[in-house]
Amino acid sequence: MVTPFASRRRFAQLVRFSELSPHQARSGLACLRDIIAKQGWPPLIWTRTDGYKFCSDTTELQAYEVAVIRAKLTEIRRFITGVVIPHQALQPKGRWINHLNTQLSSVESTLDVIADYIEV
């Protein structure tokens, strides 16, 4: 079993050996994901226990997808409560902010349904 520390250590090794910044290494991994998708290869996922790996196990992929959706849902909720709602309070009749709030609420609702999905 690979510990979270080992996973971080591997990323640090990637950064050191590639002589890239952490941002550049992450951007490269994102680009690699695009290439993998175009080639039809199994998805590249990241877990705390294994770090980056190719995965074709549908149960593991679904768990990864739900975890990512939950993280994005939290991020969007914090953005709504921390930025959008205070902006709307400053400009209650603003067309832009009202439209943004409506759209983000819709996204939040959709992600919430996905995040609570449990296969029966």
mmCIF file of the C-alpha atoms, coordinates in Angstrom:
data_MODEL
# 
_entry.id   MODEL 
# 
loop_
_atom_site.group_PDB 
_atom_site.id 
_atom_site.type_symbol 
_atom_site.label_atom_id 
_atom_site.label_alt_id 
_atom_site.label_comp_id 
_atom_site.label_asym_id 
_atom_site.label_entity_id 
_atom_site.label_seq_id 
_atom_site.pdbx_PDB_ins_code 
_atom_site.Cartn_x 
_atom_site.Cartn_y 
_atom_site.Cartn_z 
_atom_site.occupancy 
_atom_site.B_iso_or_equiv 
_atom_site.pdbx_formal_charge 
_atom_site.auth_seq_id 
_atom_site.auth_comp_id 
_atom_site.auth_asym_id 
_atom_site.auth_atom_id 
_atom_site.pdbx_PDB_model_num 
ATOM 1   C CA . MET A 1 1   ? 0.000   0.000  0.000   1.00 0.00 ? 1   MET A CA 1 
ATOM 2   C CA . VAL A 1 2   ? 1.268   3.447  -0.947  1.00 0.00 ? 2   VAL A CA 1 
ATOM 3   C CA . THR A 1 3   ? 0.844   6.121  1.704   1.00 0.00 ? 3   THR A CA 1 
ATOM 4   C CA . PRO A 1 4   ? -0.299  9.683  0.914   1.00 0.00 ? 4   PRO A CA 1 
ATOM 5   C CA . PHE A 1 5   ? 3.193   10.799 1.858   1.00 0.00 ? 5   PHE A CA 1 
ATOM 6   C CA . ALA A 1 6   ? 4.692   8.454  -0.729  1.00 0.00 ? 6   ALA A CA 1 
ATOM 7   C CA . SER A 1 7   ? 2.326   9.825  -3.361  1.00 0.00 ? 7   SER A CA 1 
ATOM 8   C CA . ARG A 1 8   ? 3.406   13.403 -2.576  1.00 0.00 ? 8   ARG A CA 1 
ATOM 9   C CA . ARG A 1 9   ? 7.017   12.260 -2.599  1.00 0.00 ? 9   ARG A CA 1 
ATOM 10  C CA . ARG A 1 10  ? 6.544   10.791 -6.085  1.00 0.00 ? 10  ARG A CA 1 
ATOM 11  C CA . PHE A 1 11  ? 5.093   14.081 -7.341  1.00 0.00 ? 11  PHE A CA 1 
ATOM 12  C CA . ALA A 1 12  ? 8.029   15.934 -5.784  1.00 0.00 ? 12  ALA A CA 1 
ATOM 13  C CA . GLN A 1 13  ? 10.369  13.523 -7.597  1.00 0.00 ? 13  GLN A CA 1 
ATOM 14  C CA . LEU A 1 14  ? 8.553   14.208 -10.876 1.00 0.00 ? 14  LEU A CA 1 
ATOM 15  C CA . VAL A 1 15  ? 9.010   17.945 -10.334 1.00 0.00 ? 15  VAL A CA 1 
ATOM 16  C CA . ARG A 1 16  ? 12.668  17.572 -9.391  1.00 0.00 ? 16  ARG A CA 1 
ATOM 17  C CA . PHE A 1 17  ? 13.630  15.166 -12.191 1.00 0.00 ? 17  PHE A CA 1 
ATOM 18  C CA . SER A 1 18  ? 11.703  17.036 -14.878 1.00 0.00 ? 18  SER A CA 1 
ATOM 19  C CA . GLU A 1 19  ? 13.085  20.379 -13.683 1.00 0.00 ? 19  GLU A CA 1 
ATOM 20  C CA . LEU A 1 20  ? 9.575   21.810 -13.980 1.00 0.00 ? 20  LEU A CA 1 
ATOM 21  C CA . SER A 1 21  ? 7.667   23.866 -11.450 1.00 0.00 ? 21  SER A CA 1 
ATOM 22  C CA . PRO A 1 22  ? 4.805   22.108 -9.627  1.00 0.00 ? 22  PRO A CA 1 
ATOM 23  C CA . HIS A 1 23  ? 2.368   24.154 -11.737 1.00 0.00 ? 23  HIS A CA 1 
ATOM 24  C CA . GLN A 1 24  ? 4.067   23.051 -14.952 1.00 0.00 ? 24  GLN A CA 1 
ATOM 25  C CA . ALA A 1 25  ? 4.042   19.411 -13.837 1.00 0.00 ? 25  ALA A CA 1 
ATOM 26  C CA . ARG A 1 26  ? 0.307   19.575 -13.032 1.00 0.00 ? 26  ARG A CA 1 
ATOM 27  C CA . SER A 1 27  ? -0.365  21.282 -16.376 1.00 0.00 ? 27  SER A CA 1 
ATOM 28  C CA . GLY A 1 28  ? 1.610   18.540 -18.102 1.00 0.00 ? 28  GLY A CA 1 
ATOM 29  C CA . LEU A 1 29  ? -0.451  15.879 -16.364 1.00 0.00 ? 29  LEU A CA 1 
ATOM 30  C CA . ALA A 1 30  ? -3.629  17.673 -17.500 1.00 0.00 ? 30  ALA A CA 1 
ATOM 31  C CA . CYS A 1 31  ? -2.300  17.702 -21.067 1.00 0.00 ? 31  CYS A CA 1 
ATOM 32  C CA . LEU A 1 32  ? -1.456  14.015 -20.722 1.00 0.00 ? 32  LEU A CA 1 
ATOM 33  C CA . ARG A 1 33  ? -5.077  13.349 -19.720 1.00 0.00 ? 33  ARG A CA 1 
ATOM 34  C CA . ASP A 1 34  ? -6.232  15.034 -22.947 1.00 0.00 ? 34  ASP A CA 1 
ATOM 35  C CA . ILE A 1 35  ? -3.868  12.894 -25.010 1.00 0.00 ? 35  ILE A CA 1 
ATOM 36  C CA . ILE A 1 36  ? -4.967  9.741  -23.173 1.00 0.00 ? 36  ILE A CA 1 
ATOM 37  C CA . ALA A 1 37  ? -8.618  10.548 -23.920 1.00 0.00 ? 37  ALA A CA 1 
ATOM 38  C CA . LYS A 1 38  ? -7.874  11.144 -27.620 1.00 0.00 ? 38  LYS A CA 1 
ATOM 39  C CA . GLN A 1 39  ? -6.015  7.821  -27.823 1.00 0.00 ? 39  GLN A CA 1 
ATOM 40  C CA . GLY A 1 40  ? -8.870  5.935  -26.136 1.00 0.00 ? 40  GLY A CA 1 
ATOM 41  C CA . TRP A 1 41  ? -6.652  4.709  -23.290 1.00 0.00 ? 41  TRP A CA 1 
ATOM 42  C CA . PRO A 1 42  ? -7.976  4.039  -19.780 1.00 0.00 ? 42  PRO A CA 1 
ATOM 43  C CA . PRO A 1 43  ? -8.406  7.243  -17.742 1.00 0.00 ? 43  PRO A CA 1 
ATOM 44  C CA . LEU A 1 44  ? -5.566  8.584  -15.621 1.00 0.00 ? 44  LEU A CA 1 
ATOM 45  C CA . ILE A 1 45  ? -6.839  9.155  -12.076 1.00 0.00 ? 45  ILE A CA 1 
ATOM 46  C CA . TRP A 1 46  ? -5.229  10.221 -8.809  1.00 0.00 ? 46  TRP A CA 1 
ATOM 47  C CA . THR A 1 47  ? -5.914  8.658  -5.429  1.00 0.00 ? 47  THR A CA 1 
ATOM 48  C CA . ARG A 1 48  ? -4.277  9.262  -2.066  1.00 0.00 ? 48  ARG A CA 1 
ATOM 49  C CA . THR A 1 49  ? -3.291  5.626  -1.761  1.00 0.00 ? 49  THR A CA 1 
ATOM 50  C CA . ASP A 1 50  ? -1.905  5.030  -5.271  1.00 0.00 ? 50  ASP A CA 1 
ATOM 51  C CA . GLY A 1 51  ? -1.090  8.466  -6.664  1.00 0.00 ? 51  GLY A CA 1 
ATOM 52  C CA . TYR A 1 52  ? -1.540  8.709  -10.454 1.00 0.00 ? 52  TYR A CA 1 
ATOM 53  C CA . LYS A 1 53  ? -2.543  5.550  -12.274 1.00 0.00 ? 53  LYS A CA 1 
ATOM 54  C CA . PHE A 1 54  ? -4.434  4.268  -15.278 1.00 0.00 ? 54  PHE A CA 1 
ATOM 55  C CA . CYS A 1 55  ? -7.778  2.801  -14.265 1.00 0.00 ? 55  CYS A CA 1 
ATOM 56  C CA . SER A 1 56  ? -10.327 0.686  -16.085 1.00 0.00 ? 56  SER A CA 1 
ATOM 57  C CA . ASP A 1 57  ? -12.271 -0.588 -13.066 1.00 0.00 ? 57  ASP A CA 1 
ATOM 58  C CA . THR A 1 58  ? -15.742 0.973  -13.418 1.00 0.00 ? 58  THR A CA 1 
ATOM 59  C CA . THR A 1 59  ? -16.431 0.875  -9.665  1.00 0.00 ? 59  THR A CA 1 
ATOM 60  C CA . GLU A 1 60  ? -13.177 2.668  -8.908  1.00 0.00 ? 60  GLU A CA 1 
ATOM 61  C CA . LEU A 1 61  ? -13.795 5.182  -11.702 1.00 0.00 ? 61  LEU A CA 1 
ATOM 62  C CA . GLN A 1 62  ? -17.274 5.952  -10.369 1.00 0.00 ? 62  GLN A CA 1 
ATOM 63  C CA . ALA A 1 63  ? -15.894 6.469  -6.863  1.00 0.00 ? 63  ALA A CA 1 
ATOM 64  C CA . TYR A 1 64  ? -13.237 8.820  -8.285  1.00 0.00 ? 64  TYR A CA 1 
ATOM 65  C CA . GLU A 1 65  ? -15.820 10.738 -10.325 1.00 0.00 ? 65  GLU A CA 1 
ATOM 66  C CA . VAL A 1 66  ? -18.135 11.187 -7.338  1.00 0.00 ? 66  VAL A CA 1 
ATOM 67  C CA . ALA A 1 67  ? -15.202 12.358 -5.194  1.00 0.00 ? 67  ALA A CA 1 
ATOM 68  C CA . VAL A 1 68  ? -14.224 14.952 -7.819  1.00 0.00 ? 68  VAL A CA 1 
ATOM 69  C CA . ILE A 1 69  ? -17.843 16.108 -8.165  1.00 0.00 ? 69  ILE A CA 1 
ATOM 70  C CA . ARG A 1 70  ? -18.127 16.498 -4.383  1.00 0.00 ? 70  ARG A CA 1 
ATOM 71  C CA . ALA A 1 71  ? -14.952 18.602 -4.318  1.00 0.00 ? 71  ALA A CA 1 
ATOM 72  C CA . LYS A 1 72  ? -16.231 20.807 -7.172  1.00 0.00 ? 72  LYS A CA 1 
ATOM 73  C CA . LEU A 1 73  ? -19.606 21.119 -5.448  1.00 0.00 ? 73  LEU A CA 1 
ATOM 74  C CA . THR A 1 74  ? -17.888 22.392 -2.301  1.00 0.00 ? 74  THR A CA 1 
ATOM 75  C CA . GLU A 1 75  ? -15.830 24.827 -4.377  1.00 0.00 ? 75  GLU A CA 1 
ATOM 76  C CA . ILE A 1 76  ? -18.913 26.173 -6.177  1.00 0.00 ? 76  ILE A CA 1 
ATOM 77  C CA . ARG A 1 77  ? -20.908 26.475 -2.940  1.00 0.00 ? 77  ARG A CA 1 
ATOM 78  C CA . ARG A 1 78  ? -18.093 28.472 -1.344  1.00 0.00 ? 78  ARG A CA 1 
ATOM 79  C CA . PHE A 1 79  ? -17.893 30.714 -4.406  1.00 0.00 ? 79  PHE A CA 1 
ATOM 80  C CA . ILE A 1 80  ? -21.645 31.331 -4.299  1.00 0.00 ? 80  ILE A CA 1 
ATOM 81  C CA . THR A 1 81  ? -21.740 32.103 -0.565  1.00 0.00 ? 81  THR A CA 1 
ATOM 82  C CA . GLY A 1 82  ? -18.450 34.007 -0.457  1.00 0.00 ? 82  GLY A CA 1 
ATOM 83  C CA . VAL A 1 83  ? -18.621 36.056 -3.659  1.00 0.00 ? 83  VAL A CA 1 
ATOM 84  C CA . VAL A 1 84  ? -21.877 35.821 -5.608  1.00 0.00 ? 84  VAL A CA 1 
ATOM 85  C CA . ILE A 1 85  ? -24.361 36.365 -2.757  1.00 0.00 ? 85  ILE A CA 1 
ATOM 86  C CA . PRO A 1 86  ? -22.421 39.345 -1.311  1.00 0.00 ? 86  PRO A CA 1 
ATOM 87  C CA . HIS A 1 87  ? -22.187 40.811 -4.839  1.00 0.00 ? 87  HIS A CA 1 
ATOM 88  C CA . GLN A 1 88  ? -25.918 40.321 -5.294  1.00 0.00 ? 88  GLN A CA 1 
ATOM 89  C CA . ALA A 1 89  ? -26.544 42.129 -1.991  1.00 0.00 ? 89  ALA A CA 1 
ATOM 90  C CA . LEU A 1 90  ? -24.545 45.098 -3.327  1.00 0.00 ? 90  LEU A CA 1 
ATOM 91  C CA . GLN A 1 91  ? -26.328 45.091 -6.666  1.00 0.00 ? 91  GLN A CA 1 
ATOM 92  C CA . PRO A 1 92  ? -29.759 43.432 -6.160  1.00 0.00 ? 92  PRO A CA 1 
ATOM 93  C CA . LYS A 1 93  ? -31.115 44.549 -9.551  1.00 0.00 ? 93  LYS A CA 1 
ATOM 94  C CA . GLY A 1 94  ? -27.950 43.760 -11.491 1.00 0.00 ? 94  GLY A CA 1 
ATOM 95  C CA . ARG A 1 95  ? -28.739 41.682 -14.556 1.00 0.00 ? 95  ARG A CA 1 
ATOM 96  C CA . TRP A 1 96  ? -25.312 40.025 -14.656 1.00 0.00 ? 96  TRP A CA 1 
ATOM 97  C CA . ILE A 1 97  ? -25.207 38.949 -11.025 1.00 0.00 ? 97  ILE A CA 1 
ATOM 98  C CA . ASN A 1 98  ? -28.786 37.682 -11.041 1.00 0.00 ? 98  ASN A CA 1 
ATOM 99  C CA . HIS A 1 99  ? -28.079 35.632 -14.173 1.00 0.00 ? 99  HIS A CA 1 
ATOM 100 C CA . LEU A 1 100 ? -24.847 34.300 -12.646 1.00 0.00 ? 100 LEU A CA 1 
ATOM 101 C CA . ASN A 1 101 ? -26.619 33.328 -9.434  1.00 0.00 ? 101 ASN A CA 1 
ATOM 102 C CA . THR A 1 102 ? -29.377 31.539 -11.367 1.00 0.00 ? 102 THR A CA 1 
ATOM 103 C CA . GLN A 1 103 ? -26.898 29.591 -13.497 1.00 0.00 ? 103 GLN A CA 1 
ATOM 104 C CA . LEU A 1 104 ? -24.644 28.642 -10.596 1.00 0.00 ? 104 LEU A CA 1 
ATOM 105 C CA . SER A 1 105 ? -27.634 27.535 -8.531  1.00 0.00 ? 105 SER A CA 1 
ATOM 106 C CA . SER A 1 106 ? -28.598 25.244 -11.393 1.00 0.00 ? 106 SER A CA 1 
ATOM 107 C CA . VAL A 1 107 ? -25.073 23.826 -11.577 1.00 0.00 ? 107 VAL A CA 1 
ATOM 108 C CA . GLU A 1 108 ? -25.025 23.387 -7.806  1.00 0.00 ? 108 GLU A CA 1 
ATOM 109 C CA . SER A 1 109 ? -28.317 21.509 -7.906  1.00 0.00 ? 109 SER A CA 1 
ATOM 110 C CA . THR A 1 110 ? -27.118 19.182 -10.674 1.00 0.00 ? 110 THR A CA 1 
ATOM 111 C CA . LEU A 1 111 ? -23.813 18.441 -8.935  1.00 0.00 ? 111 LEU A CA 1 
ATOM 112 C CA . ASP A 1 112 ? -25.653 17.835 -5.669  1.00 0.00 ? 112 ASP A CA 1 
ATOM 113 C CA . VAL A 1 113 ? -27.751 15.122 -7.338  1.00 0.00 ? 113 VAL A CA 1 
ATOM 114 C CA . ILE A 1 114 ? -24.612 13.484 -8.755  1.00 0.00 ? 114 ILE A CA 1 
ATOM 115 C CA . ALA A 1 115 ? -22.697 13.777 -5.472  1.00 0.00 ? 115 ALA A CA 1 
ATOM 116 C CA . ASP A 1 116 ? -25.489 11.965 -3.624  1.00 0.00 ? 116 ASP A CA 1 
ATOM 117 C CA . TYR A 1 117 ? -25.720 9.224  -6.235  1.00 0.00 ? 117 TYR A CA 1 
ATOM 118 C CA . ILE A 1 118 ? -25.428 5.735  -4.801  1.00 0.00 ? 118 ILE A CA 1 
ATOM 119 C CA . GLU A 1 119 ? -25.698 2.776  -7.149  1.00 0.00 ? 119 GLU A CA 1 
ATOM 120 C CA . VAL A 1 120 ? -28.314 0.247  -6.028  1.00 0.00 ? 120 VAL A CA 1 
# 
